[in-house]
Structure formats: C-alpha cells, structure tokens
Amino acid sequence: MKNHIVRKTFVVIMAAAMCFASACSSSGTVTNSGGSTQKNVETARVADEESSAETKSSAATTESSSKTESTADSQSFAEAHDAFQTTLAKEDHDDYEIPDPPEGAFDLVHYPSTVGDLAAYVSSDPGDGEKHPMIIWVVGGWGNGIDDFPWCYPAWDDDQTGSAFWQAGVLTMYPSFRGGNGNPGYYETLFGEVDDLAAAYDYAASLPYVDPDRIYLGGHSTGGTRALLTAEYTDKFRAVFGFGAVDKIEYHNNSQFTFDTDNEEEYKMRSPIYWLDSVKTPTFLIEGSEGNASNLKNIESTSQNDNIHCYIMEGEDHWSVLAPLTRVLAQKILADTGAECNIAITQEELDEAMKQDPEIPLPVMQQCTMEDLGITFSYPYLWDMEDVSENGEVSYMLVSRYEEDNIWDMSMLLLDAYMPEEDVDLELAKESYTADGCDVEDITIGGYPAMKVDALMETDTGNVFQTTFVGIQKDDILITFEYFIHEDFGDDAVPLFDAIIESISFEQ
C-alpha cells in the first residue's frame, strides 16, 4: 500500500510542480482547443491599453469639442441608427467552437436577430415557477463569440467574467454577436451588435422564468461601450451598467475596425457622445481614474440627461473596479423589485465597496457518476478528468484546462479505486500514513467509514505542496481522493476540496 501511494503521489506532485512553475514563469495565456477565451481576454487588454493611452493624450481636445457635436443632430439615436446603412471595409468573422455550458447552470441557446439566429449562454430555469430578474452581460474585447470564459477564475483585480451576478442569484445571459462562433453576418464594430443586444432582450423577455420588466444590461470596456450605445438605442432595459466605456469609437483600438474609416458618419454611429440625450433608462457608468477616466469625464460634462450617472474610482484602473462593484450591482438588482427601477448608487458606497477584502468563490461544478464504483461526485466545470489507469488499476487525474496562477487552475485531484484483488483497504491506508507520522482523522462519508489526512509534500526541486488524502471503504473497495495545491495558496483552496468531498454520494 505504502509503495503504491508513494509512486502515484510522486507522479502527481511532479505534474503539479511543472504546472505551478509554468504559471509563475510566464505571463502568456494557455488556450483550450475548443474556445477563444484567452484570445478574447488578451484582445481586450491590448485594445484597452491602447485606448487609455490615446484617450489621455486627446482628452483636452475631446472636452472642448464634444458639447456642440453631441447636440448637433436632432434625430434620436434609434432613428439615425435604423436609417443608416453601414459599409464594411472587411468581412471579418470566426467559427470558434462553442463549449458545452455547465449542465444545470446554463443552457446553450440561439436567439433570433436581424441577420439570423445567434448563439448565447442563458441561465437555466430555476424550476420554481417564479419569474426572475436577468442581466445580459457583454465582455470586453473585439471578439463576437462566446466560450467558457464566464466560468473561469474571477481574479479580484481583473474579473471580466460577470460571474458576480449569477453567483449572487441573478440570472445571466451571455450573447454572442453576428460573425462570431460561425454565426451569420460579420463583425460590424459596434453597429449591428447594437441590434443584436436589442434582439437578446426580446429573447430573454420571452423566457417563461424571466421577468420581462426586470431585464438589465451590463458590459465592460468594448462591452461597456456596446451597452451604452444600446441604452441610447432602446429603452427596453430596466437599467444599464457600463464599465470603461469610451465616448468616441476612435479611442478604441482602431486596428480592429471593420467599417469604412474614410466616412465620418460611420464613426458617429458608433460613438456614444453624440447620442447621450437618447438615453431613457437609468444608466450607470463606472471607470477607474487610471483607466478611460477622461472619456467618462467628457461624457459627464457633456450630458444634460438625468438618466446618466457617472462614477470615477480614484486610484483604480480599467479592471480593478469590476470584482468589487459587480457584486454591489448584483445586490442592487436583487433589491430592485418595485414597479419602476429604484436603483440608486452613491459615490460613497462604491468607494466603500472598493475596500472590501477579496473573495474567492467556489467554481461552478459538474457532476460525475462512476457506475462501476457506484459513486457520484462533483468537480469544477473547468477541470478535465483524465483516465490514467494502468496495469488493471483504476486511476483518474483531474486538472484544470488552464494554467493561470489561482487555486482553481493550480489544484490537482487524483481519484483511485483499489479493487478487492489488490489487498488494499482502509486499515492498511491508515497504517501507512500513521507510519509516516501523519495524524489520521476517522470520518464517515455517505454512511461508509472513511479517513482524512492533511500533510505537506516537498519535491526534489524544493516546491512544497499541501495535500489532503481522503479514503472511503465502500464494501470491499477502497476509493481515495488526493488533493494537491502549492503551499503559496495557503488554506484558500480548502473550501474547494471540501465541496468536492461533501458532494459524494453512493448508490444504495
């Protein structure tokens, strides 16, 4: 038993050490074969960094010219938008595969738009017969597709996932747009995408478990600009939240523009500053002082619309405002239950929210049933379960498909089953760990006798990992779970492993 455990542990520890070293030594991203998550995130960062640099250098010119420009057109944005025919200089699109969403949490659907049916992730029906509020969340970057990004780790200093909403119980929709994921149409760089968001509202309102009077819209960076333009286009949404929006499209990364850049009207149809008077619903715009703040200041000084509310967070950047403040907005939505929108936000409460301690939520989980062993348990949706059995043994390794520096991606789990012919049982496991000087805790899981051991293991390269071993004696089969996380993460990973163990159930 002891040699068996030591051999498998060595394999897992070495693999974990390699993953940890990779995450700590590289600032690049790792993509999975089926989606475009990290591509979209990197695009967002590049676009936003260029946007911030351009914005700061041109702020004075913008502020001096926009007031007259924004009121020059007597048409509403909806009238002007619907009458305008955009000309695309290039027909960009992609056919990135859409990963299946976590079962029971989200559904992959298609919503009708003016160019055809477009894919979206939508929160599953809670099944309680009630109608619930929903937010449509638009991530940053220029990609028009969706992937597993909503369920990736929500870093406290850069949480673009919008997961704070569904973690708090607000139903959430993540729409793709024309030209993305093999959808009909082409990227239109903030023009046709406005029509898509209006269509997304109509789809959300048709769902039997969604309250059509409590559908909200939110977005970050390019997504924030899309949200603001949509607030100018339609009053269907109960309220709109935009993080890091720009006032004029030229302050986005112009290398991504697909329209005729020689036509000034093309720019105007994509620039919120000209259409602020068209906003009819409560719209809340937020940005860090180190981000696109000059754009937001210009919007604030130009606007004469009481529906537009602007907040600049001192000392924060384009990304750091997201995690703390989306949590605030989620609670505002849940409390907004009247006949009309009653959301009110003060600068003081946002400043206070920025002081809160970082949170590490549990990931969305997926269920696994192993019929041969009669066991069911849950593990993170972003983890892949690989069969590493050999020589008749039963062994699986569970690791994240990404290698970012966080507890979700740096954790590893080894699942083993020792069959009767292997002559390994719970008592032998206890003896093995006790002989190594470990404290063994007797527990019960699903009505079966079990044990738990917490220990530290060091690799030949000096990396130290915290490990937790849980063994369960199910009749004549010993089932073990070994969890590994680098010591640098401390006890932050404990709730995740506890959630996995607490999910275990057995066929009776």
Secondary structure, 3 states (H helix, E strand, C coil): CHHHHHHHHHHHHHHHHHHHHHHHHCCCCCCCCCCCHHHHHHHHHHHHHHHHHHHHHHHHHHHHHHHHHHCCCCCCHHHHHHHCCCCECCCCCCCCCCCCCCCCCEEEEEEEECCEEEEEEEECCCCCCCCEEEEEEECCCCCCCCCCHHHCCCCCCCCCCCHHHHHHCCEEEEECCCCCCCCCCCCCCCCHHHHHHHHHHHHHHHCCCEEEEEEEEEEECHHHHHHHHHHHHCCCCCCEEEECCCCCHHHCCHHHCCECCCCHHHHHCCCHHHHHHHCCCCEEEEEECCCCHHHHHHHHHHCCCCCEEEEEECCCCCCCCHHHHHHHHHHHHHHCCCCCCCCCCCHHHHHHHCCCCCCCCCCCEEEEEECCCCEEEEEECCEEEEECCCCCCEEEEEEECCCCCCHHHHCEEEEEEECHHHCCCHHHHHHHHHHCCCCCEEEEECCEEEEEEEEEEECCCCCEEEEEEEEEEECCEEEEEEEEEEHHHCCCCHHHHHHHHHCCEECC
